[in-house]
Structure formats: structure tokens, C-alpha cells
Amino acid sequence: KIRIMSKSNSGTVATLDFEQPIIEIERQIAALEARGEGEGVSDELATLYATRETILTKTYSDLSAWQTVRVARHPARPQTLDYVDLMCRDFCQLHGDRRFADDPAIVAGFTRIGPWKVLLVGHQKGRTTPERIACRFGCANPEGYRKALLKMKLAEKFKLPIVTLVDTPGAYPGIDSEQRGQAEAIAVNLREMSRLRTPVVTVVIGEGGSGGALGIAIADRVAMLENAWYSVISPEGCAAILWKEANERTNPLAAKALALTAKENLANGLIDHVIREPVGGEHRNPKATAASVQAWIIEQIGELTRLDSETLVRRRYEKFRRIGSASSKSMESPYTKWWGIMMSRIRIPMS
């Protein structure tokens, strides 16, 4: 059932400025439905629903890069634990890194997705204010990445596929995190995930920011939801570096320069597939989105489990080595083109 309006935890309606015409129509629909059946109400509702679908389709078929970022951050967008409810069975959550603490920003546990027993690892931003503070809005500490790797090694031991769900603006940059080895923890994950002898499948379900995302995204197959973003840095971080300030003018420019949308990441060879979202975004129909994500995961695991471990590791290594590669014969690899576009944007006047 499609949600008419998404609400945040404070009870207020969570809206985006470019959705205002849609929200107004949804208010009219809600008012008519509350009024109940009457003369002409059914016809009027049918007209409003048709108008709503038309505007939704038009709006979401032509989102800018910055608008895509804002949709990916929608407070009602499903998170890892929502996907556990929507597409998993027999979930058994695992905690702790056996070194320091348990990080709630990273969720890990054994579960079933379709016919497969898997290890699920994903970012969690939290829903209520206390949860968000505890999860640091999805920004994991070093113990989160060490927990993820510890559980992945356990899955490798039992020859179980690994599924990761990425949704983070980046790794937590606090002083305590740096003191406990944030960069080292992520670097070790990159190295160890690249040689796991079991299938690894990743889906970017919301935000995919920098090393915080890559720390659980070195996979055999990587997909993105249609309105997710995946980049080396957030638009605000990029804008703060290039224009010395992040604001309403510079953030959209940075988002466009970073080529961070799912479509651009696919064209640049950085991901393998784009998973379509329902009209109006994932937050309007989480069940349909989860069904699409589940179907893709099941298909990929089915293909990857046919490969022996040596072939898996070799192909994964070759996959990531190809990113950014160039030769004397052809300097026009997708990543080279992307880099050229980004560098040309850097040279635009700062005034």
C-alpha cells in the first residue's frame, strides 16, 4: 500500500521543496478520503490519483544530482533493519568486534534471503532521535568496521554468501574514532574483503559516502537503488573544499561535478546494476523496493555460488583493478572521462 505522506519521528510531514505540488494533491486526496463516500467523490479521487501519478512520474524522471541526494536522505527511506523486516527470515543479529565495543551504526547477522542462508551487514542511521544519536546518523566508528569484518570472516568459514547494504554519509570523523584507528580499520576491510573466498553482494540503498561506504562494499556485484548516491565525498564536503563554503549555490554544483547518481556510476563502470524504485521514490513504497532488491540479490548469489573460490577472488580483484585503468591505446576509460569532467568543474570560476 502506497504511503500518501511520510512522517518523521516528530510527527511533522517530511517533504522536499520540489515535491510541493505533489504534497498539495496528496492533502486533497487525504481530505476526500476522510470525508468518506459521497456524490462525485469517487470520480474526483480517481482524477486526483491520476494527476498525482503523472506529476510524480514527471518529477522523479528528471531529478538533478542534488535532488537525488536529498531523496536518498529522506527520513522515511528504509534502512537496513527495515530491509530485515521486509525481505529476511530468521534474522539472528551479532554484536561486538571483540576489541572495543559494539557499534549500532553497523548491523550484522545471519539470516535467510529467499532460498539462501547469508550474512547480512548494513549501515543503520536510526529512526528516533536517541537512535540517531547512538548511530551517529549512520557514520560508523572503527569498531563498526571491525565488527563487520569479523562476521564476514565467520561467514567465509561456513561458506555462506555475504550481503551488504550501504547507507552512510561517511565514516565517523570524531577524535575518538581517529585515536582508535578509523583509517586503518577501513583499509584492512578493503584488503580483507577483496580476498574473501565466498560471494559478496552489495546494494547502495541510500547514501554511499567515501571510505565509510567502501568499508563494506568491496563486492563481486554492486548495485545502487535508482535514487541513491555513491561518491568519493559528500556534495557538502566537496563544496567546502572547492568554494570554501557549502550552501544552496555550491552544493548543487558539487553534486553535479561528482557524477554521484546511480545512472552516472553505472556509465562510469563503478557499479554493475541500477535497481528501479517505485514512482515517487523508495519511501513511498518500501515493500515494492525491497522485493526488487531481494530479487536482484537472489539472482546474483545464484550466479556467484556456481564459481569456485579461486575464481571468485580473481574476478573480484580484476573488477576493482579495472576501475580507473587506462592504456597507451585508449586513455578514454569511463573513469578517466569522469575524472576529466570533475577536474574541469574544479577549474570553473569561484566567484
Secondary structure per residue as TSV (DSSP state, phi and psi in degrees):
chain	resnum	aa	ss	phi	psi
A	1	K	-	360.0	128.7
A	2	I	-	-73.8	132.9
A	3	R	-	-75.1	130.7
A	4	I	S	-72.5	-47.5
A	5	M	S	-138.9	141.0
A	6	S	-	-94.6	136.3
A	7	K	B	-115.1	143.7
A	8	S	-	-81.9	178.8
A	9	N	T	-70.1	-19.6
A	10	S	T	-78.4	-9.1
A	11	G	S	95.5	-10.5
A	12	T	S	-83.2	152.6
A	13	V	B	-72.9	128.3
A	14	A	-	-89.7	110.9
A	15	T	-	-126.5	159.6
A	16	L	-	-113.0	144.2
A	17	D	G	-58.9	-36.5
A	18	F	G	-75.8	-2.7
A	19	E	G	-100.1	5.1
A	20	Q	H	-55.6	-43.4
A	21	P	H	-61.3	-36.6
A	22	I	H	-67.7	-43.9
A	23	I	H	-62.1	-38.9
A	24	E	H	-63.7	-42.1
A	25	I	H	-65.1	-39.5
A	26	E	H	-65.3	-33.8
A	27	R	H	-65.3	-41.2
A	28	Q	H	-64.4	-40.7
A	29	I	H	-61.8	-45.7
A	30	A	H	-62.4	-38.7
A	31	A	H	-67.0	-41.6
A	32	L	H	-66.5	-41.3
A	33	E	H	-66.0	-34.3
A	34	A	H	-69.7	-29.0
A	35	R	H	-72.2	-24.6
A	36	G	-	87.7	-176.8
A	37	E	S	-70.2	144.1
A	38	G	-	-169.5	177.9
A	39	E	T	-64.8	121.6
A	40	G	T	82.5	-8.3
A	41	V	H	-65.3	-44.1
A	42	S	H	-60.3	-43.4
A	43	D	H	-65.7	-40.9
A	44	E	H	-66.6	-40.6
A	45	L	H	-62.7	-42.6
A	46	A	H	-60.5	-41.1
A	47	T	H	-65.1	-44.1
A	48	L	H	-64.6	-41.5
A	49	Y	H	-63.0	-41.2
A	50	A	H	-65.0	-41.8
A	51	T	H	-64.3	-42.9
A	52	R	H	-58.5	-46.5
A	53	E	H	-64.0	-38.7
A	54	T	H	-63.7	-47.2
A	55	I	H	-67.8	-41.2
A	56	L	H	-58.6	-47.2
A	57	T	H	-61.5	-44.9
A	58	K	H	-65.3	-43.2
A	59	T	H	-65.7	-47.6
A	60	Y	H	-82.1	-8.9
A	61	S	T	-85.5	-8.7
A	62	D	S	-138.5	45.0
A	63	L	-	-73.9	140.7
A	64	S	-	-75.7	170.1
A	65	A	H	-60.3	-41.8
A	66	W	H	-69.1	-37.7
A	67	Q	H	-63.8	-37.5
A	68	T	H	-61.4	-42.7
A	69	V	H	-59.3	-41.8
A	70	R	H	-69.5	-36.1
A	71	V	H	-65.8	-41.1
A	72	A	H	-61.7	-24.7
A	73	R	T	-97.3	6.2
A	74	H	-	-55.9	131.0
A	75	P	T	-62.5	-19.9
A	76	A	T	-94.4	1.0
A	77	R	S	-66.7	133.7
A	78	P	-	-58.9	143.9
A	79	Q	-	-112.6	-176.4
A	80	T	H	-54.9	-47.9
A	81	L	H	-67.4	-26.0
A	82	D	H	-67.3	-40.0
A	83	Y	H	-66.3	-33.1
A	84	V	H	-58.9	-43.7
A	85	D	H	-68.8	-34.9
A	86	L	H	-86.6	-28.0
A	87	M	H	-136.6	2.2
A	88	C	-	-114.2	156.6
A	89	R	E	-129.8	149.1
A	90	D	E	55.9	44.3
A	91	F	E	-72.6	127.5
A	92	C	E	-121.4	103.0
A	93	Q	E	-74.6	141.1
A	94	L	E	-114.1	143.7
A	95	H	-	-125.4	158.3
A	96	G	-	79.1	155.0
A	97	D	-	-110.1	3.3
A	98	R	S	60.9	20.0
A	99	R	S	-128.7	-45.4
A	100	F	S	-133.7	-60.0
A	101	A	-	-165.9	178.2
A	102	D	-	-98.1	132.7
A	103	D	-	-105.7	112.9
A	104	P	T	-69.0	-11.6
A	105	A	T	-73.1	-15.3
A	106	I	E	-120.5	122.2
A	107	V	E	-103.4	135.0
A	108	A	E	-142.0	143.5
A	109	G	E	-179.9	158.1
A	110	F	E	-82.6	143.3
A	111	T	E	-160.6	-179.8
A	112	R	E	-119.0	131.7
A	113	I	E	-122.6	110.9
A	114	G	T	60.5	-129.0
A	115	P	T	-85.9	-2.0
A	116	W	E	-103.7	136.2
A	117	K	E	-84.9	127.1
A	118	V	E	-140.1	167.2
A	119	L	E	-99.6	126.5
A	120	L	E	-105.6	128.7
A	121	V	E	-130.0	133.5
A	122	G	E	-160.9	160.8
A	123	H	E	-78.2	147.5
A	124	Q	-	-131.7	123.8
A	125	K	-	-92.0	-25.0
A	126	G	-	94.2	154.4
A	127	R	S	-107.0	-54.1
A	128	T	S	-80.7	165.8
A	129	T	H	-59.9	-45.7
A	130	P	H	-60.6	-39.2
A	131	E	H	-63.6	-43.9
A	132	R	H	-64.0	-38.0
A	133	I	H	-66.5	-43.0
A	134	A	H	-64.1	-38.0
A	135	C	H	-87.5	-3.4
A	136	R	G	52.0	41.2
A	137	F	G	55.5	35.8
A	138	G	G	88.6	8.0
A	139	C	-	-95.0	108.8
A	140	A	-	-80.8	149.3
A	141	N	-	-85.6	172.5
A	142	P	H	-56.1	-37.3
A	143	E	H	-65.5	-24.8
A	144	G	H	-67.2	-44.7
A	145	Y	H	-71.3	-34.1
A	146	R	H	-69.6	-36.6
A	147	K	H	-61.7	-46.4
A	148	A	H	-58.4	-45.8
A	149	L	H	-67.7	-39.4
A	150	L	H	-58.8	-43.9
A	151	K	H	-70.5	-34.2
A	152	M	H	-64.7	-39.1
A	153	K	H	-63.9	-35.1
A	154	L	H	-66.7	-41.5
A	155	A	H	-63.5	-39.7
A	156	E	H	-61.3	-41.0
A	157	K	H	-59.4	-39.4
A	158	F	T	-96.1	10.4
A	159	K	T	57.4	43.3
A	160	L	-	-104.8	138.5
A	161	P	-	-63.1	155.8
A	162	I	E	-117.3	131.1
A	163	V	E	-119.2	127.7
A	164	T	E	-121.4	140.8
A	165	L	E	-116.6	118.5
A	166	V	E	-99.1	127.7
A	167	D	E	-159.9	80.5
A	168	T	E	-150.4	140.2
A	169	P	S	-74.2	-12.4
A	170	G	S	151.5	167.6
A	171	A	S	-67.3	151.4
A	172	Y	-	-66.6	127.5
A	173	P	-	-96.1	18.3
A	174	G	-	-68.4	162.5
A	175	I	H	-61.8	-43.3
A	176	D	H	-60.0	-40.5
A	177	S	H	-63.3	-42.6
A	178	E	H	-66.0	-37.9
A	179	Q	H	-65.7	-30.6
A	180	R	T	-90.7	4.7
A	181	G	T	90.2	52.6
A	182	Q	H	-60.0	-51.6
A	183	A	H	-62.6	-40.7
A	184	E	H	-64.9	-40.1
A	185	A	H	-63.0	-44.0
A	186	I	H	-67.0	-42.8
A	187	A	H	-60.7	-41.9
A	188	V	H	-63.8	-39.9
A	189	N	H	-61.2	-42.3
A	190	L	H	-60.4	-44.2
A	191	R	H	-67.6	-47.9
A	192	E	H	-72.8	-36.5
A	193	M	H	-65.9	-31.6
A	194	S	T	-65.9	-18.5
A	195	R	T	-122.7	19.6
A	196	L	-	-64.8	133.5
A	197	R	S	-95.1	45.1
A	198	T	S	-152.1	152.4
A	199	P	-	-60.2	140.4
A	200	V	E	-128.9	126.3
A	201	V	E	-126.2	133.2
A	202	T	E	-125.1	140.8
A	203	V	E	-128.1	125.2
A	204	V	E	-84.9	107.2
A	205	I	E	-93.7	-14.7
A	206	G	E	-150.8	-102.4
A	207	E	E	-94.3	141.1
A	208	G	E	-129.0	80.2
A	209	G	E	-98.3	112.4
A	210	S	H	56.1	-147.8
A	211	G	H	-64.7	-23.4
A	212	G	H	-61.5	-33.0
A	213	A	H	-82.3	-46.1
A	214	L	H	-61.7	-24.2
A	215	G	T	-59.6	-18.9
A	216	I	T	-131.5	23.6
A	217	A	-	-124.5	17.4
A	218	I	-	-84.9	90.9
A	219	A	-	-126.8	162.4
A	220	D	S	-68.3	-37.4
A	221	R	E	-134.0	132.9
A	222	V	E	-125.6	128.0
A	223	A	E	-124.7	160.1
A	224	M	E	-128.8	143.4
A	225	L	E	-68.4	153.0
A	226	E	T	-55.2	-38.1
A	227	N	T	-107.1	25.7
A	228	A	-	-91.8	169.7
A	229	W	E	-134.1	152.8
A	230	Y	E	-148.1	117.4
A	231	S	E	-158.7	166.5
A	232	V	S	-70.2	-19.7
A	233	I	S	-158.4	157.4
A	234	S	-	-72.9	156.3
A	235	P	H	-56.8	-40.2
A	236	E	H	-64.4	-40.5
A	237	G	H	-64.5	-42.3
A	238	C	H	-63.5	-44.9
A	239	A	H	-62.9	-38.7
A	240	A	H	-64.9	-31.2
A	241	I	H	-78.1	-47.6
A	242	L	H	-78.1	-43.0
A	243	W	S	-108.9	4.6
A	244	K	S	65.9	6.8
A	245	E	S	-161.2	145.4
A	246	A	-	-106.9	115.6
A	247	N	S	-148.3	-172.4
A	248	E	T	-64.1	-22.5
A	249	R	T	-85.8	-44.0
A	250	T	H	-84.2	-30.2
A	251	N	H	-60.0	-47.1
A	252	P	H	-62.5	-36.2
A	253	L	H	-63.9	-42.5
A	254	A	H	-66.2	-42.9
A	255	A	H	-59.9	-41.9
A	256	K	H	-66.9	-41.6
A	257	A	H	-66.4	-30.6
A	258	L	T	-77.7	-10.5
A	259	A	T	48.5	54.7
A	260	L	-	-96.8	-3.7
A	261	T	B	-74.4	164.3
A	262	A	H	-61.3	-42.8
A	263	K	H	-60.4	-43.0
A	264	E	H	-71.3	-39.1
A	265	N	H	-63.3	-37.0
A	266	L	H	-67.2	-44.3
A	267	A	H	-63.6	-33.1
A	268	N	T	-86.2	2.5
A	269	G	T	76.2	18.8
A	270	L	S	-91.4	-18.6
A	271	I	-	-131.8	172.1
A	272	D	S	-106.4	-19.3
A	273	H	E	-162.2	148.9
A	274	V	E	-112.7	124.8
A	275	I	E	-94.3	121.2
A	276	R	-	-66.1	144.8
A	277	E	-	-104.4	157.8
A	278	P	-	-60.0	158.2
A	279	V	T	-57.3	126.7
A	280	G	T	94.4	1.9
A	281	G	-	98.9	160.0
A	282	E	G	-58.5	-36.2
A	283	H	G	-66.8	-16.1
A	284	R	G	-86.7	-20.7
A	285	N	-	-152.2	73.6
A	286	P	H	-59.7	-35.8
A	287	K	H	-63.7	-43.9
A	288	A	H	-64.9	-39.9
A	289	T	H	-65.4	-44.5
A	290	A	H	-61.1	-36.6
A	291	A	H	-64.4	-39.7
A	292	S	H	-67.5	-42.5
A	293	V	H	-63.2	-45.1
A	294	Q	H	-60.3	-44.6
A	295	A	H	-61.9	-41.7
A	296	W	H	-65.9	-43.3
A	297	I	H	-61.5	-46.5
A	298	I	H	-59.9	-43.0
A	299	E	H	-63.3	-45.0
A	300	Q	H	-67.0	-42.6
A	301	I	H	-63.3	-39.0
A	302	G	H	-59.0	-38.9
A	303	E	H	-74.2	-42.5
A	304	L	H	-71.7	-31.6
A	305	T	T	-69.5	-12.3
A	306	R	T	-78.8	-13.4
A	307	L	S	-93.0	144.7
A	308	D	-	-76.3	162.7
A	309	S	H	-61.3	-36.8
A	310	E	H	-62.7	-44.2
A	311	T	H	-66.0	-39.8
A	312	L	H	-57.2	-51.4
A	313	V	H	-64.5	-42.0
A	314	R	H	-64.2	-46.2
A	315	R	H	-65.3	-38.6
A	316	R	H	-63.7	-43.2
A	317	Y	H	-60.8	-47.2
A	318	E	H	-64.3	-36.6
A	319	K	H	-57.7	-48.9
A	320	F	H	-78.8	-26.4
A	321	R	H	-68.6	-27.4
A	322	R	H	-73.8	-23.0
A	323	I	T	-67.7	121.2
A	324	G	T	84.3	4.4
A	325	S	-	-74.9	152.1
A	326	A	-	-150.7	152.0
A	327	S	-	-129.0	171.1
A	328	S	S	-65.8	-26.4
A	329	K	S	-77.0	-37.1
A	330	S	-	-144.7	111.4
A	331	M	-	-96.7	12.0
A	332	E	-	-106.9	44.4
A	333	S	-	-66.4	157.4
A	334	P	H	-53.9	-41.0
A	335	Y	H	-68.5	-36.9
A	336	T	H	-62.8	-42.0
A	337	K	H	-61.7	-45.3
A	338	W	H	-58.8	-44.7
A	339	W	H	-63.6	-39.9
A	340	G	H	-62.6	-41.1
A	341	I	H	-62.6	-45.0
A	342	M	H	-64.3	-43.1
A	343	M	H	-65.5	-35.5
A	344	S	H	-66.3	-33.4
A	345	R	H	-68.1	-34.3
A	346	I	H	-62.8	-30.5
A	347	R	T	-84.9	-0.8
A	348	I	S	-69.2	152.7
A	349	P	-	-56.2	140.2
A	350	M	-	-85.7	-9.8
A	351	S	-	-79.9	360.0
